[in-house]
Amino acid sequence: MLIDPKTLSPRKMYRLLIDVITPRPIAWVGTVSGQGIPNLAPFSFFNGVAASPPTVVFSASNRRDGTPKDTLRNILVVPEFTVSTVSYSQREEMNATSADLPYEVSEFAHCNLTAVASERIRPPRVQGANVSMECVLHQLVPVGEGPLAATLVIGRIVLVHVDDAVCGAQGELDPGQLDHIGRMGGDGYCRTTDRFAIPRPSEK
Ligand SMILES: Cc1cc2nc3c(=O)[nH]c(=O)nc-3n(C[C@H](O)[C@H](O)[C@H](O)COP(=O)(O)O)c2cc1C
């Protein structure tokens, strides 16, 4: 089968992408409005970009009416955000924060989540997250215009919070304890409990 993107509607192209690009990590992104109202939403077009300088990226798509989501609206005013990770036990709360609430309503309060003040930036992070990263905006990269177009939000990590509960005896992060979930196509998710290791080829 060959698929020419030009023959697909943006909606169908989106479905194809989310079916194919799996599993996707989930960034639970905290922002704050100019009026100080905290906002929280999940984004799975998310990844790390570089370790030096420490950089992450996520993609905020426009709504079907072409308007930007609250997360991007906030970042345009307060150019900072937190990324909290999502574990299996937080799956329902995370999903609840994806509701399209009015701009003035905070998902933290609406979804009974506790917002913890950040140390170096204004937006809060999610209490109970295994790991949260405080980020300052580095660059916004628009990708297209109108419905389902997107903006890449590139951020520099300025502080990382790691819950002691996911650290080993020497105080180091133990990835085996994170129990993160990943996003699949449709309404699907996966867990990270079924793992295997493959050593990298040795370098010459
Ligand atoms: C697991 C999950 C992943 C999501 N990933 C994205 C994404 O990568 N980009 C995006 O624009 N919306 C994504 N969404 C939808 C947004 O979370 C949703 O539109 C939300 O209402 C945006 O909130 P805001 O208007 O407060 O920014 C995702 C939703 C879920 C449940």
The ligand as an SDF file (V2000), in Angstrom:
LIG
                    3D

 31 33  0  0  0  0  0  0  0  0999 V2000
   -2.3530   11.1590   26.0600 C   0  0  0  0  0  0  0  0  0  0  0  0
   -2.6830   12.3990   25.3140 C   0  0  0  0  0  0  0  0  0  0  0  0
   -1.7580   12.9610   24.4620 C   0  0  0  0  0  0  0  0  0  0  0  0
   -2.0240   14.1540   23.7720 C   0  0  0  0  0  0  0  0  0  0  0  0
   -1.0720   14.6660   22.9480 N   0  0  0  0  0  0  0  0  0  0  0  0
   -1.2940   15.8480   22.3220 C   0  0  0  0  0  0  0  0  0  0  0  0
   -0.2810   16.4350   21.5040 C   0  0  0  0  0  0  0  0  0  0  0  0
    0.8280   15.9070   21.3430 O   0  0  0  0  0  0  0  0  0  0  0  0
   -0.5450   17.6340   20.9200 N   0  0  0  0  0  0  0  0  0  0  0  0
   -1.7440   18.2740   21.1050 C   0  0  0  0  0  0  0  0  0  0  0  0
   -1.9320   19.3750   20.5680 O   0  0  0  0  0  0  0  0  0  0  0  0
   -2.7310   17.7400   21.8560 N   0  0  0  0  0  0  0  0  0  0  0  0
   -2.5250   16.5500   22.4910 C   0  0  0  0  0  0  0  0  0  0  0  0
   -3.4990   16.0150   23.2660 N   0  0  0  0  0  0  0  0  0  0  0  0
   -4.7570   16.7390   23.4500 C   0  0  0  0  0  0  0  0  0  0  0  0
   -4.6100   17.8680   24.4680 C   0  0  0  0  0  0  0  0  0  0  0  0
   -4.2090   17.3460   25.7360 O   0  0  0  0  0  0  0  0  0  0  0  0
   -5.9830   18.5730   24.6190 C   0  0  0  0  0  0  0  0  0  0  0  0
   -6.2980   19.2200   23.3950 O   0  0  0  0  0  0  0  0  0  0  0  0
   -6.0390   19.5670   25.7430 C   0  0  0  0  0  0  0  0  0  0  0  0
   -7.3810   20.0270   25.9080 O   0  0  0  0  0  0  0  0  0  0  0  0
   -5.1720   20.7890   25.5220 C   0  0  0  0  0  0  0  0  0  0  0  0
   -5.3090   21.5670   26.6940 O   0  0  0  0  0  0  0  0  0  0  0  0
   -5.0910   23.1260   26.7500 P   0  0  0  0  0  0  0  0  0  0  0  0
   -6.1140   23.7920   25.8440 O   0  0  0  0  0  0  0  0  0  0  0  0
   -5.3300   23.4300   28.1990 O   0  0  0  0  0  0  0  0  0  0  0  0
   -3.6900   23.4160   26.3090 O   0  0  0  0  0  0  0  0  0  0  0  0
   -3.2810   14.7990   23.9380 C   0  0  0  0  0  0  0  0  0  0  0  0
   -4.2450   14.2230   24.7720 C   0  0  0  0  0  0  0  0  0  0  0  0
   -3.9490   13.0300   25.4480 C   0  0  0  0  0  0  0  0  0  0  0  0
   -4.9910   12.4060   26.3580 C   0  0  0  0  0  0  0  0  0  0  0  0
  1  2  1  0
  2  3  1  0
  2 30  2  0
  3  4  2  0
  4  5  1  0
  4 28  1  0
  5  6  2  0
  6  7  1  0
  6 13  1  0
  7  8  2  0
  7  9  1  0
  9 10  1  0
 10 11  2  0
 10 12  1  0
 12 13  2  0
 13 14  1  0
 14 15  1  0
 14 28  1  0
 15 16  1  0
 16 17  1  0
 16 18  1  0
 18 19  1  0
 18 20  1  0
 20 21  1  0
 20 22  1  0
 22 23  1  0
 23 24  1  0
 24 25  2  0
 24 26  1  0
 24 27  1  0
 28 29  2  0
 29 30  1  0
 30 31  1  0
M  END
$$$$
